């Protein structure tokens, strides 16, 4: 502080030392003022990431994590006991996917970015500090031969520009928030589809295992009959061919089960090993719900779809952008305040530092571009709503048809079961031989697999209808729409 005072004293009392000393004093004053202004500025905080750290963090994810348990308890409103869960159903797996999913992390980060945009839009322009300095080689006045001072250029925005910027940023933030809901539904839909694939694969494995046992009996007995000359070689070949076909189907079903489990881990943001010892409850896929009334389904799709609500929010943002461009026709005002020491004369200044005159450019290009973007946003929203309605109508018709097919399939399976019991009774009475009974068992398993395919088809149609509405069909199934608390996690 004494050094600064010394320099300032030299500048005041010894003008013969030249302009350099006075310049030093001026720079010291400017530096001190700048340091005072920058005292409250934010500082940079590094957060480095490395592939090794990311991989380690990913490998440590499990369904036995206590933090996950606390999250599930907050979400469901009751303690989670016992822990780890002995069996995981669709609801719990979906919530775990919400906790770990990288897609939701990205959507949340995008929402944070858009919320920061509101602060940027609402920022008030800072005044500009002016520090003029001139040195006169020939002193025109009675005072010291230099001109120095302090001035402020204070910008004032007009025509509500700041409010329009805030409105635009707020609607974009709302669209980003709704995108989290949309991503959450996509995740719940993918969890449902992968669990359905697991359900189908496991049921097929069970049916094919029993079918292979029956086909193995048929092939073994056909070989024994061929050995004693009671049957021909082509009959044996047909039996072996049916057996190998069933074995190939079993191998395919086991591969499908492994693939579905891997896709489930990927959707949930977990390593595959985290699901190896997890027991899954897939009982909900055994039954299907009734189709909703068309008017109710359409209303749910229009008023519940997060992507449509987000598109409307983007349209509102485009409206705000147009209002802002129109407001830019009106110039901002710059007020100047300052004090100047001019070779012995003290001057206090106040007035308009400048006003942009809209003579050559009245922002016609910006307004035209904003109007075009608003029209584009309106067209995107209308096109999305049309697609939603068409998809809903198609999904509703397809689901109704699949329910009709499923009813007929259940009737065929019931008839096949009656036929199997009749064949078993005939075998017990000695009316048919063992190969005929084994063939009846194999035929029943074929009917059971066909019915399973119809069940899976109906469940897929139900999932497509749920996706069209972004709402579960059954009122007993939790709604996967994320709340504000859930979004923030």
C-alpha positions in Angstrom: 0.0 0.0 0.0 2.9 2.3 0.7 4.4 1.6 -2.7 1.1 2.6 -4.3 1.0 5.8 -2.3 4.6 6.6 -3.2 3.9 6.2 -6.9 0.7 8.4 -6.6 2.7 11.0 -4.7 5.3 11.1 -7.4 2.7 11.5 -10.1 1.2 14.5 -8.2 4.3 16.4 -7.1 7.0 15.8 -9.8 5.5 16.2 -13.3 9.0 16.6 -14.6 9.6 12.9 -14.2 7.5 12.4 -17.3 4.5 10.5 -18.5 5.7 7.1 -17.5 5.4 7.7 -13.8 1.9 9.0 -14.2 1.0 6.1 -16.3 2.2 3.7 -13.6 0.1 5.4 -11.0 -2.9 5.3 -13.3 -2.4 1.6 -13.9 -2.1 0.9 -10.2 -5.4 2.6 -9.5 -7.0 0.6 -12.3 -5.6 -2.6 -11.0 -6.8 -2.1 -7.5 -10.3 -1.3 -8.8 -10.3 -4.4 -11.0 -9.2 -6.6 -8.1 -12.0 -5.2 -6.0 -14.6 -6.0 -8.7 -13.3 -9.6 -9.3 -13.2 -10.5 -5.6 -16.6 -12.2 -5.7 -16.0 -14.1 -9.0 -16.4 -17.9 -9.1 -13.3 -20.0 -9.4 -12.6 -23.1 -11.5 -12.9 -26.4 -9.8 -11.5 -29.3 -11.8 -13.3 -32.6 -11.9 -11.1 -35.0 -13.9 -12.5 -38.3 -15.1 -10.6 -41.3 -16.5 -11.7 -44.4 -18.3 -10.3 -46.5 -15.4 -12.4 -44.7 -12.8 -15.5 -45.0 -15.0 -15.0 -48.7 -15.5 -14.4 -49.3 -11.8 -17.5 -47.4 -10.9 -19.6 -49.4 -13.4 -18.3 -52.7 -12.2 -19.2 -51.9 -8.6 -22.9 -51.5 -9.4 -25.2 -54.2 -7.9 -28.8 -54.7 -6.9 -27.6 -55.1 -3.3 -26.4 -51.5 -3.0 -27.6 -49.8 0.2 -27.9 -46.5 -1.6 -30.3 -48.2 -4.0 -32.3 -49.5 -1.1 -32.7 -46.0 0.3 -33.7 -44.8 -3.1 -36.4 -47.5 -3.4 -37.7 -46.8 0.1 -38.1 -43.1 -0.7 -39.8 -43.9 -4.0 -42.2 -46.4 -2.6 -42.8 -44.7 0.8 -42.0 -47.8 2.9 -38.9 -49.7 4.1 -37.5 -52.4 1.8 -37.3 -55.6 3.7 -35.7 -58.1 3.4 -32.7 -56.8 1.6 -31.3 -57.8 -0.9 -34.7 -58.7 -2.3 -35.2 -62.4 -2.9 -37.1 -61.8 -6.1 -37.3 -58.7 -8.4 -40.5 -57.9 -10.3 -41.1 -55.4 -13.1 -41.8 -52.5 -10.8 -38.7 -52.9 -8.7 -36.4 -53.5 -11.7 -37.8 -50.4 -13.4 -37.1 -48.3 -10.3 -33.6 -49.7 -10.2 -33.2 -48.8 -13.8 -34.3 -45.2 -13.0 -31.5 -45.2 -10.4 -28.7 -46.5 -12.5 -29.7 -45.7 -16.1 -27.1 -43.6 -18.0 -29.8 -42.4 -20.4 -31.6 -40.7 -17.5 -28.3 -39.3 -16.2 -27.9 -37.6 -19.6 -31.4 -36.3 -19.6 -31.0 -34.9 -16.1 -27.7 -33.2 -17.1 -29.5 -31.7 -20.1 -32.2 -30.3 -17.8 -29.5 -28.8 -15.5 -28.0 -27.1 -18.6 -31.3 -25.7 -19.6 -32.1 -24.4 -16.1 -28.7 -22.7 -16.1 -29.9 -21.1 -19.4 -32.7 -19.4 -17.4 -30.1 -17.7 -15.2 -28.1 -16.6 -18.3 -31.3 -15.2 -19.9 -32.1 -13.3 -16.8 -28.7 -11.7 -16.4 -28.7 -7.9 -16.2 -26.1 -6.4 -18.5 -23.1 -5.1 -16.6 -22.0 -1.5 -16.8 -18.8 -0.8 -18.6 -16.0 0.9 -16.6 -14.1 3.5 -18.6 -10.7 4.8 -17.4 -9.5 7.5 -19.9 -5.9 8.8 -19.7 -4.2 11.4 -21.9 -0.9 13.3 -21.4 -0.4 16.7 -23.0 3.2 17.5 -24.1 2.1 21.2 -24.1 0.1 22.0 -21.0 -3.0 24.0 -22.2 -4.3 24.6 -18.7 -3.3 25.7 -15.2 -3.2 22.2 -13.8 -1.2 19.1 -14.4 -0.6 18.2 -18.0 -2.8 15.1 -18.3 -6.4 14.1 -18.5 -7.7 11.2 -16.4 -11.0 10.2 -14.9 -13.6 7.5 -14.2 -16.7 6.8 -16.3 -19.5 4.3 -16.4 -21.5 3.2 -19.5 -24.8 1.8 -18.0 -26.9 -0.2 -20.5 -30.7 -0.3 -20.1 -32.7 -2.9 -22.0 -36.0 -1.8 -23.4 -39.2 -3.4 -24.7 -39.1 -6.3 -22.1 -36.3 -8.1 -23.9 -35.0 -9.7 -20.7 -38.5 -11.0 -19.8 -38.8 -12.6 -23.3 -35.4 -14.2 -22.9 -36.5 -15.7 -19.6 -39.8 -16.9 -21.0 -38.0 -18.6 -23.9 -35.4 -20.2 -21.6 -38.1 -21.3 -19.1 -40.0 -23.1 -21.9 -36.9 -24.8 -23.1 -36.2 -25.9 -19.6 -39.7 -27.3 -19.3 -39.1 -29.2 -22.5 -35.9 -30.7 -21.1 -37.7 -31.7 -17.9 -40.4 -33.4 -19.9 -37.7 -35.2 -21.9 -36.7 -36.9 -18.6 -40.2 -38.3 -18.3 -40.1 -39.4 -21.9 -36.8 -41.1 -21.3 -38.1 -42.7 -18.2 -41.0 -44.2 -20.1 -38.7 -45.5 -22.7 -36.6 -47.2 -20.0 -39.7 -48.8 -18.4 -40.8 -50.0 -21.8 -37.5 -51.5 -22.6 -37.4 -53.2 -19.2 -40.9 -54.6 -19.9 -39.9 -55.9 -23.3 -36.7 -57.6 -22.1 -38.6 -59.2 -19.2 -41.2 -60.4 -21.6 -38.4 -61.9 -23.8 -37.1 -63.6 -20.6 -40.6 -64.9 -19.8 -41.0 -66.3 -23.3 -37.6 -67.9 -23.3 -38.0 -69.5 -19.9 -41.4 -70.9 -20.8 -40.1 -72.3 -24.0 -37.2 -73.9 -22.2 -39.6 -75.6 -19.9 -42.0 -76.8 -22.6 -39.1 -77.9 -24.9 -37.4 -79.8 -22.1 -40.6 -81.9 -21.7 -41.0 -82.2 -25.4 -37.5 -83.4 -25.9 -38.0 -86.0 -23.1 -41.1 -87.3 -25.1 -39.3 -87.2 -28.4 -36.3 -89.0 -26.9 -38.7 -91.8 -25.8 -40.2 -92.0 -29.3 -36.7 -92.1 -30.9 -35.5 -94.8 -28.5 -38.5 -97.0 -29.0 -38.3 -96.5 -32.7 -34.7 -97.7 -32.7 -35.6 -100.7 -30.6 -38.5 -101.6 -33.0 -36.2 -101.2 -35.9 -33.7 -103.6 -34.3 -36.4 -106.3 -34.0 -37.7 -105.5 -37.5 -41.0 -104.1 -36.3 -40.5 -100.7 -38.0 -38.7 -99.3 -41.0 -35.7 -96.9 -41.2 -37.7 -93.9 -42.4 -39.8 -94.0 -39.3 -36.7 -93.9 -37.1 -35.3 -91.0 -39.2 -38.5 -89.0 -38.7 -38.3 -89.6 -34.9 -34.7 -88.6 -34.8 -35.4 -85.5 -36.9 -38.1 -84.4 -34.6 -35.8 -84.9 -31.6 -33.0 -82.9 -33.1 -35.3 -80.1 -34.1 -36.6 -79.8 -30.6 -33.1 -79.8 -29.3 -32.1 -77.0 -31.6 -35.1 -75.0 -30.5 -34.1 -75.6 -26.9 -30.6 -74.3 -27.7 -32.1 -71.2 -29.4 -34.4 -70.6 -26.4 -31.4 -70.7 -24.0 -29.5 -68.3 -26.2 -32.6 -65.9 -26.3 -32.7 -66.1 -22.4 -29.1 -65.1 -22.2 -29.5 -62.3 -24.7 -32.6 -60.9 -22.9 -30.7 -60.9 -19.6 -27.8 -59.1 -21.2 -30.2 -56.5 -22.7 -31.9 -56.0 -19.4 -28.5 -55.3 -17.7 -27.7 -52.8 -20.5 -31.0 -51.0 -20.1 -30.6 -50.8 -16.3 -27.0 -49.6 -16.5 -25.6 -52.6 -14.7 -22.9 -55.1 -15.5 -24.2 -58.4 -16.8 -22.7 -60.2 -13.7 -25.0 -58.2 -11.4 -28.0 -60.1 -12.7 -26.6 -63.6 -12.7 -27.8 -64.6 -9.3 -30.9 -62.4 -9.3 -34.3 -64.2 -9.1 -37.0 -62.6 -11.3 -40.7 -62.6 -10.8 -42.4 -62.8 -14.2 -45.9 -63.9 -13.1 -47.5 -60.7 -14.4 -47.1 -61.8 -18.0 -49.3 -64.8 -17.4 -52.5 -62.7 -17.8 -53.6 -59.8 -19.9 -55.9 -56.8 -19.2 -59.0 -55.6 -21.1 -58.6 -53.0 -23.9 -59.5 -49.5 -22.7 -62.3 -47.6 -24.4 -61.0 -45.7 -27.5 -62.0 -42.2 -26.2 -60.2 -42.9 -22.9 -57.1 -44.2 -24.7 -57.0 -41.2 -27.0 -57.4 -38.8 -24.1 -54.6 -40.5 -22.2 -52.3 -40.3 -25.2 -52.9 -36.6 -26.0 -52.7 -35.4 -22.4 -50.2 -37.8 -20.9 -47.5 -38.2 -23.6 -44.4 -36.4 -22.4 -43.0 -36.1 -25.9 -46.1 -34.2 -27.0 -46.1 -32.0 -24.0 -42.4 -31.3 -24.6 -43.1 -30.4 -28.2 -45.7 -27.9 -27.0 -43.2 -26.4 -24.6 -40.7 -26.0 -27.5 -43.4 -24.2 -29.5 -43.9 -21.8 -26.6 -40.2 -21.3 -26.6 -40.4 -20.4 -30.3 -43.1 -17.9 -29.5 -40.9 -16.3 -26.9 -38.0 -16.2 -29.4 -40.3 -14.3 -31.9 -41.4 -11.8 -29.2 -37.7 -11.2 -28.4 -36.8 -10.6 -32.1 -39.7 -8.1 -32.4 -38.6 -6.4 -29.2 -35.1 -6.0 -30.7 -36.6 -3.4 -33.1 -36.5 -1.0 -30.2 -33.0 0.2 -29.3 -31.5 -0.2 -25.9 -30.4 2.9 -24.0 -26.8 3.6 -22.7 -26.5 6.1 -19.9 -23.1 7.6 -19.2 -21.9 8.8 -15.8 -18.4 9.9 -15.1 -15.8 12.3 -13.6 -12.8 13.7 -15.6 -9.8 15.7 -14.5 -8.8 17.6 -17.6 -5.5 19.7 -17.1 -6.8 21.5 -14.1 -10.5 21.3 -14.8 -12.9 19.0 -12.9 -15.7 17.7 -15.2 -18.8 15.7 -14.1 -20.5 14.0 -17.0 -24.1 12.7 -17.3 -26.1 11.8 -20.4 -26.9 9.3 -23.0 -23.8 7.4 -24.1 -25.5 6.1 -27.2 -28.7 4.9 -28.9 -28.7 2.6 -31.9 -30.9 4.1 -34.6 -33.0 1.5 -36.5 -32.5 3.1 -39.9 -30.9 0.5 -42.1 -31.8 -2.6 -40.2 -35.0 -3.1 -38.3 -34.3 -6.7 -37.5 -36.5 -7.9 -40.4 -34.2 -10.9 -40.9 -34.3 -12.0 -37.2 -38.1 -11.6 -37.1 -38.5 -13.6 -40.3 -36.3 -16.4 -39.1 -38.1 -16.5 -35.7 -41.5 -16.7 -37.5 -40.2 -19.6 -39.6 -38.9 -21.4 -36.6 -42.3 -20.9 -34.9 -44.0 -22.4 -37.9 -41.6 -25.3 -37.9 -42.3 -25.9 -34.2 -46.0 -25.8 -34.9 -45.7 -28.3 -37.8 -43.6 -30.6 -35.7 -46.2 -30.6 -32.9 -49.0 -31.2 -35.3 -47.2 -34.0 -37.0 -46.3 -35.7 -33.7 -49.9 -35.5 -32.5 -51.1 -37.0 -35.8 -48.6 -39.9 -35.5 -49.6 -40.5 -31.8 -53.3 -40.7 -32.7 -52.6 -43.1 -35.7 -50.2 -45.2 -33.6 -52.8 -45.4 -30.8 -55.6 -46.5 -33.1 -53.4 -49.1 -34.7 -52.2 -50.4 -31.3 -55.7 -50.5 -29.9 -57.0 -52.5 -32.9 -54.0 -54.8 -32.8 -54.4 -55.4 -29.1 -58.1 -56.3 -29.5 -57.3 -58.7 -32.3 -54.5 -60.3 -30.2 -57.0 -60.8 -27.3 -59.4 -62.6 -29.7 -56.6 -64.8 -31.0 -55.5 -65.5 -27.4 -59.0 -66.6 -26.4 -59.1 -69.1 -29.3 -55.6 -70.2 -28.5 -56.6 -70.9 -24.9 -59.6 -73.0 -26.2 -57.2 -75.0 -28.4 -54.8 -75.6 -25.5 -57.7 -76.7 -23.3 -58.8 -79.2 -26.1 -55.2 -80.4 -26.5 -55.0 -81.0 -22.7 -58.3 -83.0 -22.8 -56.8 -85.0 -25.7 -53.7 -85.7 -23.7 -55.7 -86.9 -20.7 -57.8 -89.1 -23.0 -54.7 -90.7 -24.4 -53.3 -91.3 -21.0 -56.5 -93.0 -20.0 -56.4 -95.1 -23.1 -52.8 -96.1 -22.4 -53.8 -97.1 -18.8 -56.6 -99.2 -20.3 -54.2 -100.8 -22.8 -55.9 -99.3 -25.8 -52.7 -97.6 -27.1 -49.0 -98.3 -26.7 -46.3 -96.3 -25.1 -45.0 -94.6 -28.3 -48.5 -93.3 -28.9 -48.7 -91.8 -25.4 -45.2 -90.3 -25.9 -46.3 -88.8 -29.2 -49.4 -87.4 -27.4 -47.2 -85.7 -24.8 -45.0 -84.2 -27.5 -48.0 -82.9 -29.4 -49.4 -81.3 -26.2 -46.1 -79.5 -25.7 -46.2 -78.2 -29.3 -49.7 -76.9 -28.5 -48.4 -75.3 -25.3 -45.6 -73.6 -27.2 -48.1 -72.3 -29.8 -50.3 -70.9 -27.0 -47.2 -69.3 -25.4 -46.5 -67.5 -28.7 -50.0 -66.2 -28.7 -49.6 -65.0 -25.0 -46.4 -63.3 -25.9 -47.9 -61.7 -29.0 -50.8 -60.3 -26.8 -48.3 -59.0 -24.3 -46.3 -57.3 -27.0 -49.5 -55.7 -28.3 -50.3 -54.6 -24.8 -46.9 -53.0 -24.5 -47.3 -51.2 -27.8 -50.7 -49.8 -26.5 -49.1 -48.7 -23.3 -46.3 -47.0 -25.2 -48.9 -45.2 -27.3 -50.6 -43.8 -24.2 -47.4 -43.8 -22.0 -49.6 -45.2 -19.3 -50.1 -48.8 -17.9 -53.2 -50.6 -19.0 -54.0 -52.2 -15.7 -54.7 -49.8 -12.8 -52.9 -52.2 -10.4 -49.7 -51.6 -12.3 -47.8 -48.6 -11.0 -47.7 -45.6 -13.3 -44.1 -45.1 -14.6 -44.5 -41.3 -15.0 -41.7 -39.7 -13.0 -42.5 -37.1 -10.3 -40.5 -33.9 -9.8 -38.8 -35.5 -6.8 -38.0 -38.6 -8.8 -36.5 -36.5 -11.6 -34.2 -34.8 -9.2 -33.2 -38.1 -7.6 
